[in-house]
Amino acid sequence: MKQILLIGLLFIFVVVIACESGTQTINIPLEKKCMQDSDCTAATCCHAKESVNKLYAPDCKSAMCTMSCEAGTLDCGQGKVKCVEKECQVVISG
């Protein structure tokens, strides 16, 4: 009887862990999903504070940006685009 109870508790534990690990990526919008840093790019052409998967990158061919270094953006090397826990994010240095 104790073995059955122990096996049942182990099964529940495994199911809970599996469900927890799967929910982390479910809530990530499709345009922000990634597997590695190279999957991501800036979400806007100028003064980007967000990042997206390259498949959803904006077309910046005709964009004209100011040369100012806006705080909390990718401007002037303040941050980098990274894939963090399977989500494209801007990571600000400092």
C-alpha positions in Angstrom: 0.0 0.0 0.0 2.9 2.4 0.9 4.5 1.6 -2.5 1.4 2.6 -4.4 1.0 5.8 -2.5 4.7 6.6 -3.0 4.4 5.9 -6.8 1.3 8.1 -6.9 3.0 11.0 -5.2 6.0 10.6 -7.5 3.7 10.7 -10.5 2.0 13.8 -9.3 5.3 15.5 -8.6 6.6 14.7 -12.2 3.4 16.1 -13.7 3.5 19.3 -11.7 7.2 19.9 -12.7 6.4 19.2 -16.3 3.5 21.6 -16.3 5.6 24.3 -14.6 8.4 24.1 -17.1 6.0 24.2 -20.0 4.1 27.3 -18.9 7.1 29.6 -19.1 7.2 29.6 -22.9 3.5 29.5 -23.5 3.0 33.1 -22.4 5.7 34.4 -24.7 4.2 36.2 -27.7 5.2 34.5 -31.0 7.0 37.5 -32.2 9.3 37.4 -29.2 10.2 33.7 -29.1 13.8 32.7 -29.7 16.3 29.9 -29.2 19.5 31.9 -29.3 20.7 35.5 -29.3 21.0 35.6 -33.1 17.3 35.0 -33.4 16.5 38.5 -32.0 16.8 42.1 -33.2 15.6 45.5 -32.2 11.8 45.9 -32.3 11.9 49.5 -33.5 14.2 51.3 -36.0 15.2 54.1 -33.6 15.9 54.2 -29.9 14.8 50.6 -29.3 13.8 49.5 -25.8 12.3 46.2 -26.9 13.4 43.3 -29.2 11.6 40.8 -31.4 12.4 37.7 -33.4 14.1 38.6 -36.6 11.1 37.3 -38.6 9.1 40.2 -37.1 11.8 42.9 -37.5 10.7 46.3 -38.7 11.7 47.5 -42.2 14.2 50.3 -41.4 15.5 51.0 -44.9 13.9 54.4 -45.1 14.0 55.2 -41.3 15.7 58.4 -40.2 16.8 58.4 -36.6 18.3 61.2 -34.5 21.9 60.7 -33.4 21.0 61.2 -29.7 21.8 58.5 -27.2 18.5 57.9 -25.4 18.7 56.4 -21.9 17.5 52.8 -21.5 17.7 52.0 -25.2 20.2 50.2 -27.5 21.6 53.5 -28.5 25.3 54.1 -28.2 26.0 50.5 -27.1 24.1 50.9 -23.8 22.6 47.4 -24.2 22.3 44.3 -26.3 19.6 42.1 -27.8 19.6 38.7 -26.1 17.5 35.6 -26.0 16.6 35.2 -22.3 14.6 32.1 -21.3 13.4 31.7 -24.9 12.2 35.4 -25.1 13.9 38.2 -27.1 14.8 41.0 -24.6 16.9 44.1 -24.5 19.5 43.9 -21.7 20.8 47.3 -20.7 24.5 47.4 -19.4 25.5 49.0 -16.2 
